[in-house]
Amino acid sequence: MKPQDSKIYQDWFDKADHDLEAAKILFQDDAFMDVVGYHLHQAIEKYLKGFFALQ
């Protein structure tokens, strides 16, 4: 079974979306900029994992 068939990539994209949303909320509150950076970093990694799962 190919990764595209099981939609593994979509699971990674969904998790990345959650990290990105958390970063946006924290950024708007102007709080914990280190945690904002952490969530952005996590989102990028998860988007990349999803992208590679498509290959």
N, C-alpha and C positions, 0 to 999 in steps of 0.2 A: 504494500500500500504506500502510495506517495504521500509526503507531508501535506500537499495541497488537498488531498482527498479528506484527510482527517481534520483539516482547518487548524492545525497546530499554530500556524502563523497568526491566525486571528486571536488566539489566546494571548500571544505575546503582544500584539497590537492593543488589545483591551487592557492588559496590565500596564503597558506604557501610557495609554490614555489616562489611567488612574493616577499614575505618578505625575504626569503633566498637569492634570487638574489640581492635584495637591500643591504643586509648585505655584500655580497661578493664585490659588487662595492665599497661601502664605505670603506671596509677593504683594498682593493687594493690601494685606494687613500690615505690610512693612515690618514683618517680624521674622526673626530667625533666618537671616539670609544664608547662613551656612546650610540650613536644612533645605532651603529653596534650591541651592546648588546641588545638593545631594539628590533630590528628586529629579532635577533636570538630567543629571548624569545617569540615573537609573532609567529614566524614560528613553534616553538615547540608546543605551545598551539593549533595552528590550525591543525598541523599534528595529535595531540592527539584527537581533536574533530572529525576529519575525520575518525580516527581509530575507535572511539567509535560509530560513525554513522554506521559503517559496522556491528556492533554487533547486 
